[in-house]
């Protein structure tokens, strides 16, 4: 919710939500994603570097990022 407020430029509301989260002792859940390859699901969590194919995965992500940038994609962030 705080990120939605921040993206909309409502900085006071974003700060209130973040303060409320801190006051209640809550923590943000880490972002995660998954992909299925050859009928096997691979899960990834932000900051996790334990996947056995981590180096190959990040190399492929860099290659894909270069491809989309070369095609003209410009990220908003």
PDB file of N, CA, C and O in Angstrom:
ATOM      1  N   UNK A   1       0.825  -1.186   0.000  1.00  0.00           N
ATOM      2  CA  UNK A   1       0.000   0.000   0.000  1.00  0.00           C
ATOM      3  C   UNK A   1       0.873   1.255   0.000  1.00  0.00           C
ATOM      4  O   UNK A   1       0.580   2.231  -0.691  1.00  0.00           O
ATOM      5  N   UNK A   2       1.957   1.212   0.792  1.00  0.00           N
ATOM      6  CA  UNK A   2       2.827   2.393   0.836  1.00  0.00           C
ATOM      7  C   UNK A   2       3.454   2.664  -0.527  1.00  0.00           C
ATOM      8  O   UNK A   2       3.640   3.822  -0.902  1.00  0.00           O
ATOM      9  N   UNK A   3       3.780   1.616  -1.266  1.00  0.00           N
ATOM     10  CA  UNK A   3       4.356   1.804  -2.605  1.00  0.00           C
ATOM     11  C   UNK A   3       3.333   2.401  -3.573  1.00  0.00           C
ATOM     12  O   UNK A   3       3.695   3.187  -4.448  1.00  0.00           O
ATOM     13  N   UNK A   4       2.085   2.040  -3.423  1.00  0.00           N
ATOM     14  CA  UNK A   4       1.033   2.614  -4.277  1.00  0.00           C
ATOM     15  C   UNK A   4       0.907   4.105  -4.004  1.00  0.00           C
ATOM     16  O   UNK A   4       0.831   4.911  -4.931  1.00  0.00           O
ATOM     17  N   UNK A   5       0.885   4.472  -2.706  1.00  0.00           N
ATOM     18  CA  UNK A   5       0.830   5.887  -2.358  1.00  0.00           C
ATOM     19  C   UNK A   5       2.054   6.627  -2.897  1.00  0.00           C
ATOM     20  O   UNK A   5       1.932   7.718  -3.453  1.00  0.00           O
ATOM     21  N   UNK A   6       3.220   6.032  -2.730  1.00  0.00           N
ATOM     22  CA  UNK A   6       4.449   6.688  -3.196  1.00  0.00           C
ATOM     23  C   UNK A   6       4.429   6.879  -4.714  1.00  0.00           C
ATOM     24  O   UNK A   6       4.810   7.937  -5.215  1.00  0.00           O
ATOM     25  N   UNK A   7       3.986   5.862  -5.436  1.00  0.00           N
ATOM     26  CA  UNK A   7       3.931   5.957  -6.896  1.00  0.00           C
ATOM     27  C   UNK A   7       2.964   7.046  -7.347  1.00  0.00           C
ATOM     28  O   UNK A   7       3.143   7.642  -8.409  1.00  0.00           O
ATOM     29  N   UNK A   8       1.940   7.303  -6.539  1.00  0.00           N
ATOM     30  CA  UNK A   8       0.961   8.347  -6.858  1.00  0.00           C
ATOM     31  C   UNK A   8       1.393   9.717  -6.348  1.00  0.00           C
ATOM     32  O   UNK A   8       0.672  10.702  -6.510  1.00  0.00           O
ATOM     33  N   UNK A   9       2.587   9.777  -5.725  1.00  0.00           N
ATOM     34  CA  UNK A   9       3.085  11.048  -5.215  1.00  0.00           C
ATOM     35  C   UNK A   9       2.477  11.454  -3.883  1.00  0.00           C
ATOM     36  O   UNK A   9       2.624  12.600  -3.456  1.00  0.00           O
ATOM     37  N   UNK A  10       1.800  10.533  -3.229  1.00  0.00           N
ATOM     38  CA  UNK A  10       1.175  10.818  -1.925  1.00  0.00           C
ATOM     39  C   UNK A  10       2.152  10.410  -0.820  1.00  0.00           C
ATOM     40  O   UNK A  10       1.956   9.413  -0.126  1.00  0.00           O
ATOM     41  N   UNK A  11       3.200  11.205  -0.683  1.00  0.00           N
ATOM     42  CA  UNK A  11       4.309  10.864   0.216  1.00  0.00           C
ATOM     43  C   UNK A  11       3.893  10.834   1.676  1.00  0.00           C
ATOM     44  O   UNK A  11       4.388   9.995   2.428  1.00  0.00           O
ATOM     45  N   UNK A  12       3.001  11.721   2.104  1.00  0.00           N
ATOM     46  CA  UNK A  12       2.551  11.718   3.498  1.00  0.00           C
ATOM     47  C   UNK A  12       1.792  10.435   3.830  1.00  0.00           C
ATOM     48  O   UNK A  12       1.993   9.837   4.887  1.00  0.00           O
ATOM     49  N   UNK A  13       0.923  10.022   2.917  1.00  0.00           N
ATOM     50  CA  UNK A  13       0.174   8.780   3.134  1.00  0.00           C
ATOM     51  C   UNK A  13       1.109   7.574   3.141  1.00  0.00           C
ATOM     52  O   UNK A  13       0.942   6.660   3.947  1.00  0.00           O
ATOM     53  N   UNK A  14       2.084   7.574   2.249  1.00  0.00           N
ATOM     54  CA  UNK A  14       3.057   6.473   2.213  1.00  0.00           C
ATOM     55  C   UNK A  14       3.824   6.400   3.526  1.00  0.00           C
ATOM     56  O   UNK A  14       4.036   5.315   4.068  1.00  0.00           O
ATOM     57  N   UNK A  15       4.239   7.554   4.035  1.00  0.00           N
ATOM     58  CA  UNK A  15       4.979   7.592   5.302  1.00  0.00           C
ATOM     59  C   UNK A  15       4.111   7.097   6.453  1.00  0.00           C
ATOM     60  O   UNK A  15       4.603   6.392   7.334  1.00  0.00           O
ATOM     61  N   UNK A  16       2.830   7.453   6.460  1.00  0.00           N
ATOM     62  CA  UNK A  16       1.921   6.996   7.521  1.00  0.00           C
ATOM     63  C   UNK A  16       1.793   5.482   7.518  1.00  0.00           C
ATOM     64  O   UNK A  16       1.831   4.847   8.572  1.00  0.00           O
ATOM     65  N   UNK A  17       1.641   4.904   6.333  1.00  0.00           N
ATOM     66  CA  UNK A  17       1.506   3.446   6.236  1.00  0.00           C
ATOM     67  C   UNK A  17       2.793   2.776   6.705  1.00  0.00           C
ATOM     68  O   UNK A  17       2.741   1.798   7.450  1.00  0.00           O
ATOM     69  N   UNK A  18       3.940   3.286   6.281  1.00  0.00           N
ATOM     70  CA  UNK A  18       5.217   2.696   6.701  1.00  0.00           C
ATOM     71  C   UNK A  18       5.416   2.815   8.202  1.00  0.00           C
ATOM     72  O   UNK A  18       5.941   1.896   8.831  1.00  0.00           O
ATOM     73  N   UNK A  19       5.004   3.937   8.784  1.00  0.00           N
ATOM     74  CA  UNK A  19       5.123   4.111  10.231  1.00  0.00           C
ATOM     75  C   UNK A  19       4.213   3.133  10.952  1.00  0.00           C
ATOM     76  O   UNK A  19       4.614   2.524  11.944  1.00  0.00           O
ATOM     77  N   UNK A  20       2.984   2.977  10.457  1.00  0.00           N
ATOM     78  CA  UNK A  20       2.043   2.054  11.072  1.00  0.00           C
ATOM     79  C   UNK A  20       2.593   0.619  11.026  1.00  0.00           C
ATOM     80  O   UNK A  20       2.467  -0.131  11.994  1.00  0.00           O
ATOM     81  N   UNK A  21       3.192   0.256   9.912  1.00  0.00           N
ATOM     82  CA  UNK A  21       3.784  -1.079   9.782  1.00  0.00           C
ATOM     83  C   UNK A  21       4.901  -1.251  10.808  1.00  0.00           C
ATOM     84  O   UNK A  21       4.982  -2.281  11.477  1.00  0.00           O
ATOM     85  N   UNK A  22       5.753  -0.248  10.928  1.00  0.00           N
ATOM     86  CA  UNK A  22       6.846  -0.306  11.895  1.00  0.00           C
ATOM     87  C   UNK A  22       6.351  -0.338  13.325  1.00  0.00           C
ATOM     88  O   UNK A  22       6.884  -1.080  14.150  1.00  0.00           O
ATOM     89  N   UNK A  23       5.334   0.462  13.631  1.00  0.00           N
ATOM     90  CA  UNK A  23       4.787   0.509  14.986  1.00  0.00           C
ATOM     91  C   UNK A  23       4.187  -0.834  15.407  1.00  0.00           C
ATOM     92  O   UNK A  23       4.238  -1.203  16.581  1.00  0.00           O
ATOM     93  N   UNK A  24       3.626  -1.549  14.452  1.00  0.00           N
ATOM     94  CA  UNK A  24       3.002  -2.837  14.759  1.00  0.00           C
ATOM     95  C   UNK A  24       4.011  -3.981  14.731  1.00  0.00           C
ATOM     96  O   UNK A  24       3.663  -5.128  15.011  1.00  0.00           O
ATOM     97  N   UNK A  25       5.277  -3.665  14.388  1.00  0.00           N
ATOM     98  CA  UNK A  25       6.308  -4.695  14.356  1.00  0.00           C
ATOM     99  C   UNK A  25       6.180  -5.649  13.178  1.00  0.00           C
ATOM    100  O   UNK A  25       6.716  -6.757  13.207  1.00  0.00           O
ATOM    101  N   UNK A  26       5.466  -5.216  12.138  1.00  0.00           N
ATOM    102  CA  UNK A  26       5.287  -6.056  10.955  1.00  0.00           C
ATOM    103  C   UNK A  26       6.494  -5.936  10.038  1.00  0.00           C
ATOM    104  O   UNK A  26       7.216  -4.940  10.063  1.00  0.00           O
ATOM    105  N   UNK A  27       6.698  -6.963   9.234  1.00  0.00           N
ATOM    106  CA  UNK A  27       7.784  -6.935   8.260  1.00  0.00           C
ATOM    107  C   UNK A  27       7.203  -7.243   6.892  1.00  0.00           C
ATOM    108  O   UNK A  27       6.223  -7.975   6.752  1.00  0.00           O
ATOM    109  N   UNK A  28       7.837  -6.662   5.898  1.00  0.00           N
ATOM    110  CA  UNK A  28       7.402  -6.920   4.526  1.00  0.00           C
ATOM    111  C   UNK A  28       7.787  -8.328   4.124  1.00  0.00           C
ATOM    112  O   UNK A  28       8.849  -8.827   4.498  1.00  0.00           O
ATOM    113  N   UNK A  29       6.917  -8.963   3.362  1.00  0.00           N
ATOM    114  CA  UNK A  29       7.226 -10.284   2.836  1.00  0.00           C
ATOM    115  C   UNK A  29       8.110 -10.108   1.601  1.00  0.00           C
ATOM    116  O   UNK A  29       7.848  -9.252   0.756  1.00  0.00           O
ATOM    117  N   UNK A  30       9.136 -10.910   1.508  1.00  0.00           N
ATOM    118  CA  UNK A  30      10.050 -10.827   0.375  1.00  0.00           C
ATOM    119  C   UNK A  30       9.324 -11.167  -0.919  1.00  0.00           C
ATOM    120  O   UNK A  30       8.451 -12.035  -0.944  1.00  0.00           O
ATOM    121  N   UNK A  31       9.692 -10.479  -1.985  1.00  0.00           N
ATOM    122  CA  UNK A  31       9.109 -10.769  -3.288  1.00  0.00           C
ATOM    123  C   UNK A  31       9.560 -12.125  -3.782  1.00  0.00           C
ATOM    124  O   UNK A  31      10.686 -12.548  -3.518  1.00  0.00           O
ATOM    125  N   UNK A  32       8.693 -12.801  -4.491  1.00  0.00           N
ATOM    126  CA  UNK A  32       9.056 -14.111  -5.010  1.00  0.00           C
ATOM    127  C   UNK A  32       8.413 -14.313  -6.379  1.00  0.00           C
ATOM    128  O   UNK A  32       7.441 -13.649  -6.739  1.00  0.00           O
ATOM    129  N   UNK A  33       8.978 -15.232  -7.113  1.00  0.00           N
ATOM    130  CA  UNK A  33       8.421 -15.597  -8.413  1.00  0.00           C
ATOM    131  C   UNK A  33       8.788 -17.044  -8.691  1.00  0.00           C
ATOM    132  O   UNK A  33       9.634 -17.627  -8.014  1.00  0.00           O
ATOM    133  N   UNK A  34       8.143 -17.608  -9.692  1.00  0.00           N
ATOM    134  CA  UNK A  34       8.444 -18.991 -10.052  1.00  0.00           C
ATOM    135  C   UNK A  34       8.294 -19.160 -11.554  1.00  0.00           C
ATOM    136  O   UNK A  34       7.637 -18.371 -12.234  1.00  0.00           O
ATOM    137  N   UNK A  35       8.929 -20.219 -12.047  1.00  0.00           N
ATOM    138  CA  UNK A  35       8.850 -20.554 -13.466  1.00  0.00           C
ATOM    139  C   UNK A  35       8.864 -22.068 -13.593  1.00  0.00           C
ATOM    140  O   UNK A  35       9.548 -22.758 -12.837  1.00  0.00           O
ATOM    141  N   UNK A  36       8.114 -22.576 -14.544  1.00  0.00           N
ATOM    142  CA  UNK A  36       8.089 -24.018 -14.781  1.00  0.00           C
ATOM    143  C   UNK A  36       8.904 -24.317 -16.032  1.00  0.00           C
ATOM    144  O   UNK A  36       8.661 -23.742 -17.093  1.00  0.00           O
ATOM    145  N   UNK A  37       9.866 -25.213 -15.902  1.00  0.00           N
ATOM    146  CA  UNK A  37      10.702 -25.639 -17.022  1.00  0.00           C
ATOM    147  C   UNK A  37      10.741 -27.159 -17.013  1.00  0.00           C
ATOM    148  O   UNK A  37      11.108 -27.770 -16.009  1.00  0.00           O
ATOM    149  N   UNK A  38      10.367 -27.763 -18.117  1.00  0.00           N
ATOM    150  CA  UNK A  38      10.361 -29.225 -18.237  1.00  0.00           C
ATOM    151  C   UNK A  38       9.586 -29.884 -17.087  1.00  0.00           C
ATOM    152  O   UNK A  38      10.076 -30.820 -16.455  1.00  0.00           O
ATOM    153  N   UNK A  39       8.396 -29.395 -16.832  1.00  0.00           N
ATOM    154  CA  UNK A  39       7.500 -29.926 -15.794  1.00  0.00           C
ATOM    155  C   UNK A  39       8.070 -29.826 -14.378  1.00  0.00           C
ATOM    156  O   UNK A  39       7.630 -30.549 -13.485  1.00  0.00           O
ATOM    157  N   UNK A  40       9.033 -28.949 -14.166  1.00  0.00           N
ATOM    158  CA  UNK A  40       9.595 -28.738 -12.833  1.00  0.00           C
ATOM    159  C   UNK A  40       9.486 -27.258 -12.488  1.00  0.00           C
ATOM    160  O   UNK A  40       9.890 -26.402 -13.275  1.00  0.00           O
ATOM    161  N   UNK A  41       8.940 -26.956 -11.311  1.00  0.00           N
ATOM    162  CA  UNK A  41       8.749 -25.573 -10.886  1.00  0.00           C
ATOM    163  C   UNK A  41       9.977 -25.118 -10.110  1.00  0.00           C
ATOM    164  O   UNK A  41      10.413 -25.780  -9.168  1.00  0.00           O
ATOM    165  N   UNK A  42      10.530 -23.974 -10.519  1.00  0.00           N
ATOM    166  CA  UNK A  42      11.669 -23.369  -9.840  1.00  0.00           C
ATOM    167  C   UNK A  42      11.165 -22.095  -9.163  1.00  0.00           C
ATOM    168  O   UNK A  42      10.576 -21.232  -9.814  1.00  0.00           O
ATOM    169  N   UNK A  43      11.397 -21.982  -7.853  1.00  0.00           N
ATOM    170  CA  UNK A  43      10.975 -20.806  -7.109  1.00  0.00           C
ATOM    171  C   UNK A  43      12.152 -19.925  -6.758  1.00  0.00           C
ATOM    172  O   UNK A  43      13.256 -20.410  -6.513  1.00  0.00           O
ATOM    173  N   UNK A  44      11.909 -18.626  -6.736  1.00  0.00           N
ATOM    174  CA  UNK A  44      12.948 -17.644  -6.445  1.00  0.00           C
ATOM    175  C   UNK A  44      12.410 -16.615  -5.465  1.00  0.00           C
ATOM    176  O   UNK A  44      11.274 -16.157  -5.591  1.00  0.00           O
ATOM    177  N   UNK A  45      13.232 -16.256  -4.492  1.00  0.00           N
ATOM    178  CA  UNK A  45      12.882 -15.251  -3.497  1.00  0.00           C
ATOM    179  C   UNK A  45      13.937 -14.159  -3.549  1.00  0.00           C
ATOM    180  O   UNK A  45      15.122 -14.450  -3.712  1.00  0.00           O
ATOM    181  N   UNK A  46      13.522 -12.910  -3.411  1.00  0.00           N
ATOM    182  CA  UNK A  46      14.461 -11.791  -3.439  1.00  0.00           C
ATOM    183  C   UNK A  46      15.581 -12.026  -2.426  1.00  0.00           C
ATOM    184  O   UNK A  46      15.323 -12.346  -1.265  1.00  0.00           O
ATOM    185  N   UNK A  47      16.815 -11.864  -2.874  1.00  0.00           N
ATOM    186  CA  UNK A  47      17.965 -12.006  -1.989  1.00  0.00           C
ATOM    187  C   UNK A  47      18.452 -13.432  -1.806  1.00  0.00           C
ATOM    188  O   UNK A  47      19.477 -13.654  -1.163  1.00  0.00           O
ATOM    189  N   UNK A  48      17.735 -14.402  -2.360  1.00  0.00           N
ATOM    190  CA  UNK A  48      18.127 -15.807  -2.229  1.00  0.00           C
ATOM    191  C   UNK A  48      19.156 -16.142  -3.301  1.00  0.00           C
ATOM    192  O   UNK A  48      18.900 -15.967  -4.492  1.00  0.00           O
ATOM    193  N   UNK A  49      20.312 -16.620  -2.876  1.00  0.00           N
ATOM    194  CA  UNK A  49      21.337 -16.981  -3.862  1.00  0.00           C
ATOM    195  C   UNK A  49      21.710 -18.455  -3.748  1.00  0.00           C
ATOM    196  O   UNK A  49      22.850 -18.835  -4.017  1.00  0.00           O
ATOM    197  N   UNK A  50      20.745 -19.285  -3.347  1.00  0.00           N
ATOM    198  CA  UNK A  50      21.020 -20.696  -3.120  1.00  0.00           C
ATOM    199  C   UNK A  50      20.677 -21.595  -4.305  1.00  0.00           C
ATOM    200  O   UNK A  50      21.030 -22.775  -4.292  1.00  0.00           O
ATOM    201  N   UNK A  51      20.004 -21.077  -5.323  1.00  0.00           N
ATOM    202  CA  UNK A  51      19.623 -21.930  -6.451  1.00  0.00           C
ATOM    203  C   UNK A  51      20.886 -22.467  -7.118  1.00  0.00           C
ATOM    204  O   UNK A  51      21.810 -21.699  -7.386  1.00  0.00           O
ATOM    205  N   UNK A  52      20.944 -23.759  -7.389  1.00  0.00           N
ATOM    206  CA  UNK A  52      22.168 -24.348  -7.954  1.00  0.00           C
ATOM    207  C   UNK A  52      22.549 -23.821  -9.336  1.00  0.00           C
ATOM    208  O   UNK A  52      23.707 -23.938  -9.735  1.00  0.00           O
ATOM    209  N   UNK A  53      21.615 -23.251 -10.063  1.00  0.00           N
ATOM    210  CA  UNK A  53      21.910 -22.718 -11.396  1.00  0.00           C
ATOM    211  C   UNK A  53      21.853 -21.194 -11.413  1.00  0.00           C
ATOM    212  O   UNK A  53      21.576 -20.590 -12.449  1.00  0.00           O
ATOM    213  N   UNK A  54      22.111 -20.583 -10.283  1.00  0.00           N
ATOM    214  CA  UNK A  54      22.011 -19.142 -10.117  1.00  0.00           C
ATOM    215  C   UNK A  54      22.811 -18.366 -11.166  1.00  0.00           C
ATOM    216  O   UNK A  54      22.289 -17.432 -11.773  1.00  0.00           O
ATOM    217  N   UNK A  55      24.048 -18.738 -11.378  1.00  0.00           N
ATOM    218  CA  UNK A  55      24.901 -18.008 -12.324  1.00  0.00           C
ATOM    219  C   UNK A  55      24.339 -18.053 -13.740  1.00  0.00           C
ATOM    220  O   UNK A  55      24.315 -17.037 -14.434  1.00  0.00           O
ATOM    221  N   UNK A  56      23.891 -19.223 -14.166  1.00  0.00           N
ATOM    222  CA  UNK A  56      23.328 -19.347 -15.515  1.00  0.00           C
ATOM    223  C   UNK A  56      22.031 -18.550 -15.635  1.00  0.00           C
ATOM    224  O   UNK A  56      21.775 -17.932 -16.669  1.00  0.00           O
ATOM    225  N   UNK A  57      21.227 -18.562 -14.597  1.00  0.00           N
ATOM    226  CA  UNK A  57      19.953 -17.841 -14.622  1.00  0.00           C
ATOM    227  C   UNK A  57      20.199 -16.340 -14.752  1.00  0.00           C
ATOM    228  O   UNK A  57      19.570 -15.676 -15.575  1.00  0.00           O
ATOM    229  N   UNK A  58      21.108 -15.809 -13.944  1.00  0.00           N
ATOM    230  CA  UNK A  58      21.377 -14.374 -13.997  1.00  0.00           C
ATOM    231  C   UNK A  58      22.034 -13.978 -15.319  1.00  0.00           C
ATOM    232  O   UNK A  58      21.776 -12.889 -15.832  1.00  0.00           O
ATOM    233  N   UNK A  59      22.867 -14.836 -15.869  1.00  0.00           N
ATOM    234  CA  UNK A  59      23.470 -14.550 -17.177  1.00  0.00           C
ATOM    235  C   UNK A  59      22.386 -14.467 -18.249  1.00  0.00           C
ATOM    236  O   UNK A  59      22.427 -13.587 -19.108  1.00  0.00           O
ATOM    237  N   UNK A  60      21.423 -15.375 -18.200  1.00  0.00           N
ATOM    238  CA  UNK A  60      20.329 -15.358 -19.177  1.00  0.00           C
ATOM    239  C   UNK A  60      19.449 -14.129 -18.984  1.00  0.00           C
ATOM    240  O   UNK A  60      19.009 -13.530 -19.965  1.00  0.00           O
ATOM    241  N   UNK A  61      19.187 -13.744 -17.743  1.00  0.00           N
ATOM    242  CA  UNK A  61      18.403 -12.527 -17.496  1.00  0.00           C
ATOM    243  C   UNK A  61      19.109 -11.296 -18.048  1.00  0.00           C
ATOM    244  O   UNK A  61      18.462 -10.422 -18.626  1.00  0.00           O
ATOM    245  N   UNK A  62      20.408 -11.217 -17.880  1.00  0.00           N
ATOM    246  CA  UNK A  62      21.162 -10.081 -18.431  1.00  0.00           C
ATOM    247  C   UNK A  62      21.077 -10.068 -19.955  1.00  0.00           C
ATOM    248  O   UNK A  62      20.922  -9.010 -20.564  1.00  0.00           O
ATOM    249  N   UNK A  63      21.178 -11.246 -20.566  1.00  0.00           N
ATOM    250  CA  UNK A  63      21.084 -11.333 -22.025  1.00  0.00           C
ATOM    251  C   UNK A  63      19.714 -10.859 -22.494  1.00  0.00           C
ATOM    252  O   UNK A  63      19.614 -10.111 -23.468  1.00  0.00           O
ATOM    253  N   UNK A  64      18.654 -11.291 -21.805  1.00  0.00           N
ATOM    254  CA  UNK A  64      17.299 -10.884 -22.175  1.00  0.00           C
ATOM    255  C   UNK A  64      17.087  -9.386 -21.972  1.00  0.00           C
ATOM    256  O   UNK A  64      16.428  -8.736 -22.784  1.00  0.00           O
ATOM    257  N   UNK A  65      17.637  -8.840 -20.903  1.00  0.00           N
ATOM    258  CA  UNK A  65      17.522  -7.392 -20.668  1.00  0.00           C
ATOM    259  C   UNK A  65      18.181  -6.604 -21.791  1.00  0.00           C
ATOM    260  O   UNK A  65      17.640  -5.601 -22.256  1.00  0.00           O
ATOM    261  N   UNK A  66      19.349  -7.062 -22.223  1.00  0.00           N
ATOM    262  CA  UNK A  66      20.034  -6.377 -23.334  1.00  0.00           C
ATOM    263  C   UNK A  66      19.194  -6.446 -24.608  1.00  0.00           C
ATOM    264  O   UNK A  66      19.105  -5.467 -25.350  1.00  0.00           O
ATOM    265  N   UNK A  67      18.582  -7.598 -24.860  1.00  0.00           N
ATOM    266  CA  UNK A  67      17.749  -7.747 -26.059  1.00  0.00           C
ATOM    267  C   UNK A  67      16.577  -6.774 -26.062  1.00  0.00           C
ATOM    268  O   UNK A  67      16.320  -6.114 -27.069  1.00  0.00           O
ATOM    269  N   UNK A  68      15.864  -6.681 -24.939  1.00  0.00           N
ATOM    270  CA  UNK A  68      14.707  -5.790 -24.922  1.00  0.00           C
ATOM    271  C   UNK A  68      15.133  -4.325 -24.954  1.00  0.00           C
ATOM    272  O   UNK A  68      14.434  -3.496 -25.537  1.00  0.00           O
ATOM    273  N   UNK A  69      16.265  -3.995 -24.340  1.00  0.00           N
ATOM    274  CA  UNK A  69      16.766  -2.618 -24.416  1.00  0.00           C
ATOM    275  C   UNK A  69      17.196  -2.283 -25.838  1.00  0.00           C
ATOM    276  O   UNK A  69      16.933  -1.184 -26.325  1.00  0.00           O
ATOM    277  N   UNK A  70      17.860  -3.230 -26.507  1.00  0.00           N
ATOM    278  CA  UNK A  70      18.269  -3.009 -27.901  1.00  0.00           C
ATOM    279  C   UNK A  70      17.056  -2.849 -28.817  1.00  0.00           C
ATOM    280  O   UNK A  70      17.138  -2.188 -29.852  1.00  0.00           O
ATOM    281  N   UNK A  71      15.930  -3.457 -28.434  1.00  0.00           N
ATOM    282  CA  UNK A  71      14.705  -3.335 -29.215  1.00  0.00           C
ATOM    283  C   UNK A  71      13.963  -2.028 -28.920  1.00  0.00           C
ATOM    284  O   UNK A  71      12.950  -1.723 -29.549  1.00  0.00           O
ATOM    285  N   UNK A  72      14.486  -1.254 -27.947  1.00  0.00           N
ATOM    286  CA  UNK A  72      13.891   0.052 -27.673  1.00  0.00           C
ATOM    287  C   UNK A  72      13.127   0.174 -26.378  1.00  0.00           C
ATOM    288  O   UNK A  72      12.575   1.237 -26.094  1.00  0.00           O
ATOM    289  N   UNK A  73      13.074  -0.877 -25.581  1.00  0.00           N
ATOM    290  CA  UNK A  73      12.345  -0.800 -24.321  1.00  0.00           C
ATOM    291  C   UNK A  73      13.062   0.102 -23.332  1.00  0.00           C
ATOM    292  O   UNK A  73      14.276   0.006 -23.148  1.00  0.00           O
ATOM    293  N   UNK A  74      12.293   0.981 -22.699  1.00  0.00           N
ATOM    294  CA  UNK A  74      12.827   1.871 -21.676  1.00  0.00           C
ATOM    295  C   UNK A  74      11.999   1.678 -20.413  1.00  0.00           C
ATOM    296  O   UNK A  74      10.818   2.025 -20.403  1.00  0.00           O
ATOM    297  N   UNK A  75      12.590   1.129 -19.338  1.00  0.00           N
ATOM    298  CA  UNK A  75      11.811   0.898 -18.117  1.00  0.00           C
ATOM    299  C   UNK A  75      11.356   2.199 -17.482  1.00  0.00           C
ATOM    300  O   UNK A  75      12.012   3.229 -17.637  1.00  0.00           O
ATOM    301  N   UNK A  76      10.230   2.163 -16.764  1.00  0.00           N
ATOM    302  CA  UNK A  76       9.700   3.333 -16.081  1.00  0.00           C
ATOM    303  C   UNK A  76      10.477   3.662 -14.820  1.00  0.00           C
ATOM    304  O   UNK A  76      10.480   4.810 -14.374  1.00  0.00           O
ATOM    305  N   UNK A  77      11.134   2.673 -14.245  1.00  0.00           N
ATOM    306  CA  UNK A  77      11.847   2.892 -12.975  1.00  0.00           C
ATOM    307  C   UNK A  77      13.333   2.813 -13.145  1.00  0.00           C
ATOM    308  O   UNK A  77      14.075   2.973 -12.176  1.00  0.00           O
TER     309      UNK A  77
END
